Amino acid sequence: QSRRIGEVAGQGQEDLDFQDQLSRRMIDLVVSEQEPDEAVWGKIRADWKGFLDKAGESAAAEMPEVDMEAALAALQSPWMKFFLAYDPGPELEKLNVPVLAVFCENDLQVLPSLNVEPMRNALEKAPTADFEIATMPGLNHLFQHSETGAPADYVAIEETFAASALEKIGDWLVDRLKK
C-alpha cells in the first residue's frame, strides 16, 4: 500500500526501498506481541528522522507530511495490532450467504492485485455458491473515478461515489431479491 502510494506520488526507488524496510520493521514489531521496547522504537525514530533529514527538500516534496510520533502511537494501538494480524480468510470460508465483493482498479489502499485471488480462494471454500467478485475500472478506494488513485486526490474529486459502482451493487441486490 505505502509503496504504491509512493510510486504514484513520484518517490524515487531509494526512498521507496527505505520506506518498505522501515514499514516492515515496524509491522513486525507490532504483530510480534512483544512489549514495546523503547530502545528499538528509538532506533526506528532515529532512522526515520535521519532519512528525512538526508532526503531534505526532495523528500518533503515527494512524501506527505507525517507526524512521526502520532504515526508511531497509532501503529502501536490495540486496533492497529488487531488489524495487522487479522486474517479474514477463515471467516470468509464460513459464509453461507450471497456475497458481492467489489474492488476498485485504482485503489492503492486495498490493492486488487493482492486481494482478489485470496478472496476468491476463501469464497470457493465457503458453503455459499452465490458469490461474485468484481473489480470496478478507473475507481479509487472511495469508489470515485480517479486517474491515479492517490489518497491525496480524494478531497479534490467532486464525485462522491461513482454511479457505475452504485449500479453494480444495486443490480446485484435486485437480482438476489428476485430469487
N, C-alpha and C positions, 0 to 999 in steps of 0.2 A: 504494500500500500504506500508506504512512505517513499519507496524508490520510484514508483510510477508517478507519484505526485511531483517528486523532484525532477524527474525526466521532463514532464510537461512544463515545469517551471524553468527549464533550461539549465539545470545544475550540471556541472561537469562531472566526469567519471570519477575523479578523485574524491569529490565531495559526496557523491552517491555511495561509493565504496565505504567511506568513513562512516556515513550515517547507517549503512547496513550493519557494519561491525558494532557500532555503538548501540544500535537498537537491539541487536541480538544479545549483547552482553546484558542490557537492562532487562529484556524479557526473560532471559534465562534466570536472572536473579529473582525476578518477581514470581515466576512459576516454580522455583525450587523449593518453596515453602520454608526457606531458612529465615531466621530472624534477620531484619535489616542490619547489615554490618556497615557502620558509618565510614570505616576506612575504605571499603570497596566503593560505596556511593561517593565518597570524597574523590576517589580516583576517577570515577566516571565524570563527576562535575569538572574536575581539572582537565580531563581530556576534551570534553565538550567545549569548555571555555577556551582552551588552548587552540582548538581547531578554529573557533570563531575569530579569535584574535589573529591567528595566522592568515586566515582567509580574508580578513578585513572587509573592505567595501564590496568586493565582488561577491562574497558570500552573503552579505547583508542584502544585496540586490537580488540574489537568486533564492534566498530562503526566507520564509515568513518569519517575522519577529516572534520569538518564543520566550516566555518567562521560564527559564530553566528550572527554577525552584518549584514553580507551580506544576510544570510538566512532570518533574520527578515525584512530587507529592501525589499527583493524580495517578501516576503509574503504580504507586505502592498502595493505592486504596483497595479496600476489600472487593469493590465491584470490579476493578481492573484485574485483580488477581483471578477472580472467577471467570471473567470474560476471556482472558488469555489462556486459561486452562480448559475451558469448556469445549467439549466435542459434541455437537448436536446430532451426529450420526446415529448413535444408539436410540435416541428419542424419535428421530425420523423413521427409523426401521420399524417402529411400533405403530405408526399411523394407520388407521383403518377408516379414514375419511377422504373425500376428494381433496386433492392438493393442486394448487396453482402456485408455482414458484416463478417469480418474474425477476430477471436480472436485466441490467442495462449495459449496453455495449461500451459506453464511455464512463462507466462507474470506476473510479480509481480507489474507492474505499472497500468495495466488495467486488473484487475482480472476477468477472465471469470465467476467465481462463483458469482460475484456481478453484472455483466453487460449483460450476455447473455439473461436472462429472461426479464429484463426491455426492452432490445432492441426488443425481440420477442413481448412482450406485446404492445409496441408502434407501431411496424410494422403491427401487426394484426388489429389495428385500422385505419391504413392508407388506402387510396384509392388503392394503389398498391396491386396486388395479387401476384406479382412476386418478392419474396424476399427469400434469403437464408442466414442462419446464420451458419457459420462453425467454429469449433474450431480445430486448427492445433496441432496435438500431438507433444510434445517434443520441441516446438519452444518458444523463449523468445519474449520480447517486440519488438525487432528489426527483428523478423522473422528469427532468427538464431537457429540452433539446439543447445540446452543447457541442461545440467544436472539439474541445479537449477533455472535458470532464473535470477540470481543475476546481477544487473546492473554493478557491479564491473568486471564481466566477459566479458562485451560487447567487449572491445578492444582486449581481448586475443583470441577471437574466429575468426578464419580465414575466415569463411563463411560470405559473405556479406548479402545474402538473400537466404533463402532455396529454392532449386529447386521445392520442393513439394508445397510451397506457390505460386511460380510463375505459376506452372502448374494448381493449383486450380483456380487462378484468370484468367489465360489465357483460360482455358476450359469454365469457366463461361461466359467470354466475347464472345468467339466463339459461344457458344450456343445462346446467345442473338442476335448476328449478323445474325445468320441463320434464325431467326424468321421474 
